[in-house]
């Protein structure tokens, strides 16, 4: 059984609590939505799931219903007692009180080789957390995240689109990503002023760019290019591409802009410029 709006409000009121804006708390209080998320995460018995921002535990319970092993991470010490109460008796759920941005992920995920991340992420955490996990936690092989629709569009945007940016290249380098559903404000407590998107990210067996390309150098180029995205590459990258002939070696027109290059083109440019 999941946790509806009335029950969630009563549990908060009984403890004199309210959703904290500073933590971007909007709790999912709709049974169909949490079960839909669990279904889209493509999990079941034998799978290992880490949920970030478990809150009151409504999604946690839906994930547990699939038979997967679930670690529920929550930063808010005021919510931990409610989360533990709402997951009591679920032998396949372990509650962790921690900040996902500073977790020892290696230690937390030591019990299995492959994990699925499921999360309802606030605006200010979504992009850095997803980027950090893609960069540094290879045991997370897939993600199903609920984020603000605008953030979701940026995560999976294609070249030559308005939403395409540095984080789009980051996701494409490590994974394939797609928006698999939209979520209205009405399923949350409190109701946000924006729609949300469900984004599925599946890690590639190997990065989209060959291993002979230095990753740090590649993303330094990407950050520089999108830092001045309205400028032509020969101008936006002038500080990091010191040899103009590198564009020709990479097969890239220097009058193009950052948003026109896909991840493979960024890889060619990184290779052509070495570590200079």
N, C-alpha and C positions, 0 to 999 in steps of 0.2 A: 504494500500500500504506500502511495506517495503522500506528500504533504500539500494540502490545499491552502488557499488564501486565508480562510477562516482560522484553520489550525495554526498556520504560521503567525498570523497576527496575534492570536491568543498566547502563543508561546513567548513571543517578544514582549507583549504587554505584561505577562505574569512576572517578568524579570525587570520590568522598567526599561526595556531596550527599544531602540529604533534603528532601522538601517542607517549605516554610517556613510555619509556622502564622501568623507575623506578616503574611504576604502572602495568607493564605487559600488556599494552593495545594492544590487537589485536581485532579489531572490526569485527563482522560478517556482511558481506555485500552480502549475497546470500539469495534470497527470499525463495528458496526451503529449505534451511537449517533451517532458523528461524521458518518456518511453520512446519517443521518436528519436531523440538524441542517442539513447542507448542502442537503438536499432541501426542508426546511421554509423555509429562507431564500429559496427561489425564485430561485436565481441560476444563471447559465450564461455561455457565451461572450458577451462584450460588456458584462458587468456588472462593476462595481467594488466590491470588498469590503474593509472594514477590520476586522481581527480584533484585539480587545483581550484581552490575557492569553493570548498564544499558547502559552506554556509550552514543552513539548517538541515541539510541532508536529503532533500527531496530527490535531487538527481542521483545522489549516492545510493539511495534505496532502489531506484530504477536500474542503476548499473548492477547492483547486487542481484537483482531479480534474474539477470541473464545467466548467472552462475559463475561469472568471472571473479577473480580475486581482485579486490579493490583496496587501494590505499587512498584515503581521503585527507587532503592537506587543507588546513584552514589557519589563517593568520590571526583572526580575531579571538582573543582570549575570552571575551564575553560570550561568544557563540559556541565554544568548545563543549560546555556542559549540555547544551541543547543538541548539538550534533551527536554527542555520545549517547544521549538518551534516545534520539531518533534512530540510531543504528544499533541499539542494544539488541543482542540476540542474533545478530547477523554474523555468523562465524567467518564469512568471507570478506569482512570489512575491517580495516585497521585505520584508526583515526590518528593523524599526526598534527600537532600544533606547531606550525612553522611558517616562515616567510618563503614562498617559492623562489623569490629573487635571490635568496642567500642560502638555499638548501645545499647540503652535500648530496648531490644527485647520485653519485657513484655508490655511496653507502646505502641510500634509500632504495635503490633499484637492484641491489645485489642479488636478490632472490630469483631473478629470471633474466634471460638473455634478450627478450623482446617485450616491450611495453607499449600500450596505447595511452596517450594523454587525452583526457576529456576535461574540458574546463569551460566555465562561464566567466569570461575575463573582462574586467573593467577596462575602460579606454586607455588609462595611463600605464597599464601593465602589459597589455596584449602584445604589442609589437616587440618591445625588448625581451619579453620572456620567450616568445616563439623563436626569435632570432638566436638567443642564447642557447636554447635547447637544440636547435638545429646545428649550431656550431659545436657544441660541447657535450651533448648527451646522446650518443649514437644508439643507446639501448632503447630510446623512444623511437620506434619505427613508424608510428602513425599518430596522428592527432585528429580530434574532432573538437573544434573550439567554437564557442558562441561569442561573437564579438559585435561591436557596433558595425552596422552595415557598411559604413564608409571605410572602416578599418579592414573588413573582410575583402572589400573590392581592391584595396591596395595590396593586400597580401597575394592575391592571385591574378593581378592585372597583367595584360599582355602589352608588348611594345606598341608604341604609337597611340596609347590610350591615355586619357587625362589622369587616371589613377596610378599609372605605372611609375614606379620609383625604385629607390635603392632596396627597400625591403622586398619588392617584387622580384628583383634579381637574386636576392638572398634565398628566398623560398625556391625559385626556379633552379638555383645552383644545387641545392640539397634534395629537392623533392618535387613532386607534382602536387598541385593544389587546385581546388575547385570549390565554389559555393554550392552546397547541396541542399540548401533550404533557407527560407526567411522566417523570422519570428516576430510577431507583432508585440507592441508594448503591453498589451492587455494581459499577458501571461506572467508578468512580473509584479513583485511587491517591493518597493513602490514602482509605479509605472514610469519608465523613462520617457523622454521626449523624442526618442529615435527608434527606428526599426533595428533589429539585430539580424545577423547572418550566421548560418552554420557553415563553417569552413572545414573541409576535410583535406588534410595534408599527409601524403604518404612518402616516406623517405625513399630516395633512389638507392639501388644497390651500390652505386658509385656516383660521385658528383657529375653534374652535366658537363663540366670542364675537366680536361685531362689532368692527371696528377702532376705533370711536369710544370704546371702553372702555379706560381706561388699564390696561395689563397689570400694572404694579407695584402699583397700587392694588388691583386685583382680588385678587392673591395675598397682599397684606397682610391683606385681609379673610379670606381662606381660612386663612391661618396663625393669625390671631387666633381664628377660630371653632373650629378644631380644637385649638388650644392649650388650650381649656377645653371640650372636646366634650360633657361631661355637662351643661353649663349651657345654658339657653335663649339664643337669639341676642341678645336684648335685653340680656342680662348679659355674655355672652362677647365681644360686639362693642361694649360700652359705650364703650371708649376710642377706637374708630375710627369708629363711627356716632354722631355727636353730635346728629343730628336724628332723633328717633323716627319722624317721619312718612315717613322714607325707606323703611321697611319696607312701608308701605302703597303708596307709589309703585311699589315693585318687585313688588307682589303677593305678598309673603312674610309669613307669620304670625310675629311676633317671638317667639312661644313655641316655635317649632320649634328643633331643634338642628342643628348644622353637618352632621351625617351625613345629614340629610334633603334637602339641597339638591344638585341636579345642577349641572353646570358652567354651563348656561344661566341657572339661578336666581342663581348667584353673579355672573354677568355683569349681570343686571338690577339686583342690589343695588349692584354697583360703579357702574353708570351712575346710579342714583338718588342715590348719595352723592357723586358727583363725585370730587374728590381730597381731600375733607375727612376 
